[in-house]
Amino acid sequence: MKNVELSIPDMQSAHCQSRVNGAIKDIDGIKVEKLEAGKLSVSVENDEVKEELVEAIEKAGYKVGGDDSGKASSCSTGCCG
């Protein structure tokens, strides 16, 4: 297992964290280590699982990574503004 930390800037509220957790909970090959405002730490079996993880988060409406610090939230779910 490989430890990965993802930046999810728009995942700030408990509601957003719950949405992300729901989007990734059924992916085989990951173990959530820590889920907090703006960050997700997981252990993944391989790079393919990491790609699946990122796709699931993006499909839920959140941008993974990026360098949009200082800009307004672009959260497509409308919960974190």
N, C-alpha and C positions, 0 to 999 in steps of 0.2 A: 504494500500500500504506500502511496505517495501523498504527502500532505500538500494541500493547495489552499491558498487564501485568495478569495475573489472579492473585488471591490464592486459593490452594488449601491451606487450613490443614492438612488431614489428609494431604497428600502430603509425608511427611517422609522415608521410607526410600527406598533405591534401588529396591526392589520396587514401591513405590507410584508412583514417577516412571516406571518402566518401563510400568506399567499405563496411566498417563495418556498416555504417548507412544504406546503401542499403540492407544489409543482414538482418537487424533487424527491419526495419521500418514497416513491415506488421504483426509483432507478436502482437496479442491481449494481453492486460494485462500488457503492459510496457509503461512507459513514460520516454523518454530520458531527463535527467536533464542537463548533461554536457558531451560533447564529445571533448576530447583534446588529444594531443600526448601522447600515452601510457596509457590513462585512459578513462574509460567510467563510468559515474554515471547515474544510472537509478532507477526508482521506479517500483517495480514489485508487482503483485497481490499476488503471492504465489511462493513456491519453484519449482513447476512444470514449471511455466513460466520462472523462472530463469534458469532452466535446458535447456529449449527450446532456450533461449537466448544464452547461452554458446555454445550449439550445432550449432546454426546458425553462430556464429562468427567463430568457428572452421571449419565449412564447407566452409566458405569464405577464409580459408587459414591462420588464425591467431591463435596463442597459447594464451590461456587465463590463467592468473596467472603465476605460475612458479617462479623459483628463478634463472633465467639465467642472472643475472646482471654481466656485465663484459665480457660476451661472445659475439661473433659475432651474428648478426641477423640471425634468421632461417626462415625469412618470405618466405613462399612458393610462394608468388605472384611476388617476385623479384623486388618490387618497393622501398623497404627500405633496404639499404644495409650497 
